[in-house]
Amino acid sequence: MQTCTHLDQINEVSPSANGCEECLATGDTWVHLRECLICGHVGCCDSSKNKHATKHFHAEGHPLVRSFEPGEAWIFCYVDNVVMEPRS
């Protein structure tokens, strides 16, 4: 079972926006949202045409995002390519 080696980088963050920060600035749309657990940046998912969450990872090197969708609590690590469910 693959594990994430970056959990120690998680910070207590506040979302940077109520939607994809870049899409809101340009008037574009998104499919789903992801929040960076390092800085709070909110970006659109890879199913969205702009893929701003992944672009944020490549630009900043922040490896962890969580779903920013209601009712979802999973975390994804870009570096280790692993999806994690929060512990109960």
N, CA, C and O atoms as CSV, one atom per row, in Angstrom:
chain,resi,resn,atom,element,x,y,z
A,1,MET,N,N,0.846,-1.182,0.000
A,1,MET,CA,C,0.000,0.000,0.000
A,1,MET,C,C,0.893,1.247,0.000
A,1,MET,O,O,1.769,1.405,0.850
A,2,GLN,N,N,0.648,2.115,-0.963
A,2,GLN,CA,C,1.424,3.348,-1.070
A,2,GLN,C,C,0.937,4.368,-0.049
A,2,GLN,O,O,-0.265,4.499,0.185
A,3,THR,N,N,1.874,5.087,0.554
A,3,THR,CA,C,1.522,6.097,1.536
A,3,THR,C,C,2.077,7.455,1.134
A,3,THR,O,O,2.952,7.557,0.273
A,4,CYS,N,N,1.560,8.483,1.763
A,4,CYS,CA,C,2.011,9.849,1.517
A,4,CYS,C,C,3.107,10.189,2.516
A,4,CYS,O,O,2.987,9.899,3.706
A,5,THR,N,N,4.172,10.805,2.025
A,5,THR,CA,C,5.292,11.199,2.871
A,5,THR,C,C,5.292,12.702,3.149
A,5,THR,O,O,6.302,13.249,3.591
A,6,HIS,N,N,4.164,13.372,2.891
A,6,HIS,CA,C,4.109,14.829,3.003
A,6,HIS,C,C,3.091,15.342,4.018
A,6,HIS,O,O,2.847,16.546,4.090
A,7,LEU,N,N,2.500,14.455,4.795
A,7,LEU,CA,C,1.449,14.859,5.727
A,7,LEU,C,C,1.938,15.871,6.758
A,7,LEU,O,O,1.138,16.632,7.303
A,8,ASP,N,N,3.240,15.890,7.032
A,8,ASP,CA,C,3.786,16.840,7.997
A,8,ASP,C,C,3.780,18.278,7.470
A,8,ASP,O,O,4.069,19.210,8.220
A,9,GLN,N,N,3.451,18.465,6.180
A,9,GLN,CA,C,3.410,19.797,5.579
A,9,GLN,C,C,2.036,20.456,5.664
A,9,GLN,O,O,1.891,21.627,5.315
A,10,ILE,N,N,1.024,19.713,6.126
A,10,ILE,CA,C,-0.327,20.256,6.197
A,10,ILE,C,C,-0.373,21.407,7.197
A,10,ILE,O,O,0.118,21.295,8.321
A,11,ASN,N,N,-0.967,22.504,6.771
A,11,ASN,CA,C,-1.166,23.681,7.617
A,11,ASN,C,C,-2.648,23.889,7.858
A,11,ASN,O,O,-3.484,23.367,7.121
A,12,GLU,N,N,-2.967,24.645,8.881
A,12,GLU,CA,C,-4.352,25.074,9.083
A,12,GLU,C,C,-4.550,26.260,8.146
A,12,GLU,O,O,-3.955,27.318,8.349
A,13,VAL,N,N,-5.368,26.092,7.140
A,13,VAL,CA,C,-5.510,27.112,6.092
A,13,VAL,C,C,-6.937,27.622,6.001
A,13,VAL,O,O,-7.880,26.986,6.472
A,14,SER,N,N,-7.067,28.777,5.386
A,14,SER,CA,C,-8.373,29.330,5.031
A,14,SER,C,C,-8.448,29.365,3.517
A,14,SER,O,O,-7.459,29.702,2.865
A,15,PRO,N,N,-9.597,29.025,2.935
A,15,PRO,CA,C,-9.718,29.032,1.478
A,15,PRO,C,C,-9.448,30.424,0.902
A,15,PRO,O,O,-9.894,31.432,1.450
A,16,SER,N,N,-8.715,30.463,-0.205
A,16,SER,CA,C,-8.371,31.733,-0.855
A,16,SER,C,C,-9.558,32.356,-1.570
A,16,SER,O,O,-9.546,33.555,-1.851
A,17,ALA,N,N,-10.587,31.565,-1.870
A,17,ALA,CA,C,-11.774,32.049,-2.590
A,17,ALA,C,C,-12.903,31.047,-2.394
A,17,ALA,O,O,-12.682,29.947,-1.888
A,18,ASN,N,N,-14.124,31.431,-2.798
A,18,ASN,CA,C,-15.274,30.521,-2.730
A,18,ASN,C,C,-15.437,29.711,-4.007
A,18,ASN,O,O,-16.426,28.996,-4.168
A,19,GLY,N,N,-14.482,29.819,-4.906
A,19,GLY,CA,C,-14.453,29.083,-6.163
A,19,GLY,C,C,-13.025,29.072,-6.636
A,19,GLY,O,O,-12.130,29.509,-5.912
A,20,CYS,N,N,-12.788,28.583,-7.836
A,20,CYS,CA,C,-11.434,28.585,-8.382
A,20,CYS,C,C,-10.953,30.028,-8.506
A,20,CYS,O,O,-11.548,30.837,-9.218
A,21,GLU,N,N,-9.881,30.330,-7.809
A,21,GLU,CA,C,-9.363,31.694,-7.748
A,21,GLU,C,C,-9.099,32.270,-9.151
A,21,GLU,O,O,-9.506,33.393,-9.447
A,22,GLU,N,N,-8.429,31.508,-9.997
A,22,GLU,CA,C,-8.089,31.987,-11.340
A,22,GLU,C,C,-9.311,32.057,-12.255
A,22,GLU,O,O,-9.453,33.010,-13.022
A,23,CYS,N,N,-10.190,31.062,-12.183
A,23,CYS,CA,C,-11.398,31.077,-13.022
A,23,CYS,C,C,-12.308,32.249,-12.641
A,23,CYS,O,O,-12.902,32.883,-13.513
A,24,LEU,N,N,-12.415,32.534,-11.353
A,24,LEU,CA,C,-13.223,33.676,-10.923
A,24,LEU,C,C,-12.657,34.975,-11.497
A,24,LEU,O,O,-13.414,35.860,-11.895
A,25,ALA,N,N,-11.334,35.089,-11.539
A,25,ALA,CA,C,-10.684,36.306,-12.043
A,25,ALA,C,C,-10.899,36.496,-13.543
A,25,ALA,O,O,-10.948,37.628,-14.025
A,26,THR,N,N,-11.029,35.386,-14.284
A,26,THR,CA,C,-11.180,35.482,-15.737
A,26,THR,C,C,-12.616,35.268,-16.212
A,26,THR,O,O,-12.902,35.399,-17.402
A,27,GLY,N,N,-13.528,34.936,-15.278
A,27,GLY,CA,C,-14.913,34.688,-15.654
A,27,GLY,C,C,-15.137,33.318,-16.244
A,27,GLY,O,O,-16.134,33.098,-16.931
A,28,ASP,N,N,-14.219,32.378,-15.990
A,28,ASP,CA,C,-14.334,31.025,-16.527
A,28,ASP,C,C,-15.095,30.121,-15.556
A,28,ASP,O,O,-15.486,30.564,-14.476
A,29,THR,N,N,-15.305,28.877,-15.929
A,29,THR,CA,C,-16.058,27.919,-15.119
A,29,THR,C,C,-15.176,26.734,-14.751
A,29,THR,O,O,-14.081,26.570,-15.289
A,30,TRP,N,N,-15.663,25.912,-13.829
A,30,TRP,CA,C,-14.932,24.729,-13.394
A,30,TRP,C,C,-15.916,23.602,-13.158
A,30,TRP,O,O,-17.130,23.804,-13.149
A,31,VAL,N,N,-15.357,22.382,-12.964
A,31,VAL,CA,C,-16.167,21.197,-12.686
A,31,VAL,C,C,-16.194,20.932,-11.176
A,31,VAL,O,O,-17.265,20.875,-10.573
A,32,HIS,N,N,-15.016,20.769,-10.572
A,32,HIS,CA,C,-14.888,20.535,-9.133
A,32,HIS,C,C,-13.734,21.377,-8.604
A,32,HIS,O,O,-12.898,21.859,-9.368
A,33,LEU,N,N,-13.702,21.547,-7.287
A,33,LEU,CA,C,-12.691,22.397,-6.662
A,33,LEU,C,C,-11.788,21.604,-5.730
A,33,LEU,O,O,-12.200,20.607,-5.138
A,34,ARG,N,N,-10.542,22.068,-5.611
A,34,ARG,CA,C,-9.544,21.498,-4.712
A,34,ARG,C,C,-8.921,22.629,-3.906
A,34,ARG,O,O,-8.682,23.715,-4.435
A,35,GLU,N,N,-8.658,22.375,-2.624
A,35,GLU,CA,C,-8.008,23.369,-1.774
A,35,GLU,C,C,-6.618,22.865,-1.385
A,35,GLU,O,O,-6.472,21.739,-0.908
A,36,CYS,N,N,-5.615,23.691,-1.588
A,36,CYS,CA,C,-4.255,23.364,-1.189
A,36,CYS,C,C,-4.169,23.344,0.332
A,36,CYS,O,O,-4.589,24.291,0.996
A,37,LEU,N,N,-3.626,22.268,0.878
A,37,LEU,CA,C,-3.520,22.143,2.327
A,37,LEU,C,C,-2.255,22.796,2.876
A,37,LEU,O,O,-2.001,22.748,4.079
A,38,ILE,N,N,-1.470,23.399,2.002
A,38,ILE,CA,C,-0.264,24.095,2.427
A,38,ILE,C,C,-0.546,25.593,2.571
A,38,ILE,O,O,-0.104,26.221,3.533
A,39,CYS,N,N,-1.300,26.173,1.592
A,39,CYS,CA,C,-1.514,27.626,1.609
A,39,CYS,C,C,-2.978,28.055,1.503
A,39,CYS,O,O,-3.281,29.230,1.713
A,40,GLY,N,N,-3.899,27.130,1.183
A,40,GLY,CA,C,-5.311,27.481,1.086
A,40,GLY,C,C,-5.785,27.877,-0.306
A,40,GLY,O,O,-6.959,28.202,-0.479
A,41,HIS,N,N,-4.901,27.859,-1.305
A,41,HIS,CA,C,-5.301,28.195,-2.679
A,41,HIS,C,C,-6.427,27.274,-3.130
A,41,HIS,O,O,-6.334,26.058,-2.963
A,42,VAL,N,N,-7.482,27.833,-3.693
A,42,VAL,CA,C,-8.580,27.045,-4.248
A,42,VAL,C,C,-8.454,27.087,-5.764
A,42,VAL,O,O,-8.444,28.155,-6.375
A,43,GLY,N,N,-8.358,25.893,-6.359
A,43,GLY,CA,C,-8.228,25.780,-7.813
A,43,GLY,C,C,-9.148,24.704,-8.341
A,43,GLY,O,O,-9.680,23.890,-7.587
A,44,CYS,N,N,-9.328,24.712,-9.653
A,44,CYS,CA,C,-10.219,23.728,-10.285
A,44,CYS,C,C,-9.482,22.416,-10.543
A,44,CYS,O,O,-8.260,22.389,-10.683
A,45,CYS,N,N,-10.249,21.334,-10.601
A,45,CYS,CA,C,-9.722,19.975,-10.738
A,45,CYS,C,C,-9.256,19.679,-12.165
A,45,CYS,O,O,-9.416,20.503,-13.065
A,46,ASP,N,N,-8.686,18.509,-12.353
A,46,ASP,CA,C,-8.192,18.112,-13.666
A,46,ASP,C,C,-9.307,17.779,-14.653
A,46,ASP,O,O,-9.041,17.660,-15.849
A,47,SER,N,N,-10.545,17.627,-14.191
A,47,SER,CA,C,-11.672,17.463,-15.114
A,47,SER,C,C,-12.121,18.810,-15.670
A,47,SER,O,O,-12.874,18.867,-16.642
A,48,SER,N,N,-11.658,19.888,-15.054
A,48,SER,CA,C,-11.942,21.241,-15.547
A,48,SER,C,C,-10.923,21.576,-16.623
A,48,SER,O,O,-9.796,21.082,-16.585
A,49,LYS,N,N,-11.306,22.408,-17.583
A,49,LYS,CA,C,-10.407,22.674,-18.715
A,49,LYS,C,C,-9.119,23.384,-18.313
A,49,LYS,O,O,-8.098,23.223,-18.982
A,50,ASN,N,N,-9.143,24.167,-17.232
A,50,ASN,CA,C,-7.956,24.938,-16.859
A,50,ASN,C,C,-7.023,24.238,-15.879
A,50,ASN,O,O,-5.849,24.599,-15.792
A,51,LYS,N,N,-7.513,23.250,-15.142
A,51,LYS,CA,C,-6.684,22.453,-14.223
A,51,LYS,C,C,-5.828,23.315,-13.294
A,51,LYS,O,O,-4.638,23.054,-13.123
A,52,HIS,N,N,-6.433,24.337,-12.699
A,52,HIS,CA,C,-5.663,25.282,-11.892
A,52,HIS,C,C,-5.079,24.684,-10.612
A,52,HIS,O,O,-4.036,25.154,-10.156
A,53,ALA,N,N,-5.699,23.679,-10.019
A,53,ALA,CA,C,-5.128,23.064,-8.814
A,53,ALA,C,C,-3.797,22.390,-9.146
A,53,ALA,O,O,-2.824,22.538,-8.406
A,54,THR,N,N,-3.752,21.657,-10.244
A,54,THR,CA,C,-2.507,21.003,-10.656
A,54,THR,C,C,-1.469,22.035,-11.088
A,54,THR,O,O,-0.281,21.872,-10.809
A,55,LYS,N,N,-1.901,23.083,-11.758
A,55,LYS,CA,C,-0.966,24.153,-12.136
A,55,LYS,C,C,-0.364,24.800,-10.892
A,55,LYS,O,O,0.813,25.159,-10.885
A,56,HIS,N,N,-1.170,24.948,-9.839
A,56,HIS,CA,C,-0.670,25.491,-8.576
A,56,HIS,C,C,0.406,24.571,-7.995
A,56,HIS,O,O,1.439,25.045,-7.523
A,57,PHE,N,N,0.166,23.264,-8.029
A,57,PHE,CA,C,1.167,22.299,-7.550
A,57,PHE,C,C,2.477,22.462,-8.316
A,57,PHE,O,O,3.546,22.520,-7.710
A,58,HIS,N,N,2.400,22.534,-9.639
A,58,HIS,CA,C,3.624,22.656,-10.444
A,58,HIS,C,C,4.340,23.981,-10.199
A,58,HIS,O,O,5.570,24.025,-10.197
A,59,ALA,N,N,3.595,25.048,-9.996
A,59,ALA,CA,C,4.201,26.372,-9.786
A,59,ALA,C,C,4.779,26.528,-8.383
A,59,ALA,O,O,5.850,27.111,-8.213
A,60,GLU,N,N,4.074,26.009,-7.378
A,60,GLU,CA,C,4.455,26.247,-5.984
A,60,GLU,C,C,5.110,25.046,-5.303
A,60,GLU,O,O,5.806,25.195,-4.298
A,61,GLY,N,N,4.882,23.855,-5.860
A,61,GLY,CA,C,5.428,22.651,-5.246
A,61,GLY,C,C,4.673,22.178,-4.017
A,61,GLY,O,O,5.187,21.363,-3.250
A,62,HIS,N,N,3.457,22.678,-3.818
A,62,HIS,CA,C,2.645,22.266,-2.674
A,62,HIS,C,C,1.981,20.927,-3.000
A,62,HIS,O,O,1.133,20.875,-3.891
A,63,PRO,N,N,2.338,19.854,-2.314
A,63,PRO,CA,C,1.932,18.516,-2.739
A,63,PRO,C,C,0.528,18.061,-2.375
A,63,PRO,O,O,0.032,17.112,-2.982
A,64,LEU,N,N,-0.141,18.698,-1.403
A,64,LEU,CA,C,-1.397,18.157,-0.894
A,64,LEU,C,C,-2.591,19.061,-1.152
A,64,LEU,O,O,-2.545,20.265,-0.900
A,65,VAL,N,N,-3.663,18.459,-1.659
A,65,VAL,CA,C,-4.939,19.156,-1.812
A,65,VAL,C,C,-6.026,18.297,-1.189
A,65,VAL,O,O,-5.884,17.083,-1.042
A,66,ARG,N,N,-7.114,18.963,-0.829
A,66,ARG,CA,C,-8.300,18.239,-0.381
A,66,ARG,C,C,-9.435,18.638,-1.300
A,66,ARG,O,O,-9.401,19.692,-1.934
A,67,SER,N,N,-10.435,17.786,-1.361
A,67,SER,CA,C,-11.628,18.142,-2.106
A,67,SER,C,C,-12.273,19.343,-1.430
A,67,SER,O,O,-12.362,19.403,-0.204
A,68,PHE,N,N,-12.716,20.287,-2.230
A,68,PHE,CA,C,-13.414,21.464,-1.715
A,68,PHE,C,C,-14.896,21.373,-2.074
A,68,PHE,O,O,-15.585,22.385,-2.204
A,69,GLU,N,N,-15.367,20.134,-2.232
A,69,GLU,CA,C,-16.756,19.871,-2.574
A,69,GLU,C,C,-17.524,19.473,-1.320
A,69,GLU,O,O,-16.990,18.737,-0.490
A,70,PRO,N,N,-18.758,19.937,-1.158
A,70,PRO,CA,C,-19.569,19.560,0.009
A,70,PRO,C,C,-19.711,18.046,0.118
A,70,PRO,O,O,-19.985,17.367,-0.872
A,71,GLY,N,N,-19.523,17.526,1.319
A,71,GLY,CA,C,-19.692,16.100,1.569
A,71,GLY,C,C,-18.486,15.244,1.238
A,71,GLY,O,O,-18.521,14.035,1.472
A,72,GLU,N,N,-17.419,15.820,0.704
A,72,GLU,CA,C,-16.204,15.068,0.383
A,72,GLU,C,C,-15.084,15.514,1.315
A,72,GLU,O,O,-14.946,16.699,1.619
A,73,ALA,N,N,-14.283,14.544,1.765
A,73,ALA,CA,C,-13.223,14.884,2.705
A,73,ALA,C,C,-11.868,14.279,2.337
A,73,ALA,O,O,-10.930,14.352,3.132
A,74,TRP,N,N,-11.746,13.681,1.147
A,74,TRP,CA,C,-10.502,13.021,0.780
A,74,TRP,C,C,-9.376,14.024,0.516
A,74,TRP,O,O,-9.612,15.197,0.225
A,75,ILE,N,N,-8.166,13.527,0.626
A,75,ILE,CA,C,-6.944,14.297,0.389
A,75,ILE,C,C,-6.160,13.582,-0.704
A,75,ILE,O,O,-6.142,12.352,-0.758
A,76,PHE,N,N,-5.502,14.365,-1.590
A,76,PHE,CA,C,-4.667,13.789,-2.646
A,76,PHE,C,C,-3.263,14.362,-2.552
A,76,PHE,O,O,-3.086,15.566,-2.370
A,77,CYS,N,N,-2.267,13.493,-2.677
A,77,CYS,CA,C,-0.870,13.913,-2.733
A,77,CYS,C,C,-0.387,13.786,-4.167
A,77,CYS,O,O,-0.347,12.686,-4.719
A,78,TYR,N,N,-0.016,14.919,-4.775
A,78,TYR,CA,C,0.487,14.918,-6.147
A,78,TYR,C,C,1.811,14.167,-6.262
A,78,TYR,O,O,2.024,13.447,-7.238
A,79,VAL,N,N,2.689,14.321,-5.300
A,79,VAL,CA,C,4.025,13.717,-5.371
A,79,VAL,C,C,3.952,12.200,-5.255
A,79,VAL,O,O,4.548,11.485,-6.061
A,80,ASP,N,N,3.228,11.707,-4.259
A,80,ASP,CA,C,3.138,10.264,-4.024
A,80,ASP,C,C,1.996,9.601,-4.786
A,80,ASP,O,O,1.850,8.379,-4.754
A,81,ASN,N,N,1.168,10.426,-5.487
A,81,ASN,CA,C,0.054,9.928,-6.289
A,81,ASN,C,C,-0.853,8.989,-5.493
A,81,ASN,O,O,-1.136,7.864,-5.906
A,82,VAL,N,N,-1.297,9.489,-4.339
A,82,VAL,CA,C,-2.135,8.672,-3.477
A,82,VAL,C,C,-3.312,9.489,-2.946
A,82,VAL,O,O,-3.167,10.659,-2.591
A,83,VAL,N,N,-4.486,8.842,-2.900
A,83,VAL,CA,C,-5.693,9.441,-2.332
A,83,VAL,C,C,-5.876,8.876,-0.942
A,83,VAL,O,O,-5.754,7.669,-0.733
A,84,MET,N,N,-6.169,9.747,0.009
A,84,MET,CA,C,-6.339,9.319,1.401
A,84,MET,C,C,-7.681,9.791,1.931
A,84,MET,O,O,-8.139,10.887,1.609
A,85,GLU,N,N,-8.300,8.959,2.739
A,85,GLU,CA,C,-9.513,9.342,3.459
A,85,GLU,C,C,-9.076,9.803,4.836
A,85,GLU,O,O,-8.134,9.246,5.401
A,86,PRO,N,N,-9.747,10.817,5.393
A,86,PRO,CA,C,-9.378,11.266,6.739
A,86,PRO,C,C,-9.648,10.178,7.772
A,86,PRO,O,O,-10.550,9.355,7.616
A,87,ARG,N,N,-8.857,10.196,8.811
A,87,ARG,CA,C,-9.067,9.226,9.900
A,87,ARG,C,C,-10.280,9.630,10.710
A,87,ARG,O,O,-10.530,10.818,10.919
A,88,SER,N,N,-11.033,8.643,11.166
A,88,SER,CA,C,-12.216,8.951,11.971
A,88,SER,C,C,-11.863,9.131,13.424
A,88,SER,O,O,-12.741,9.395,14.245
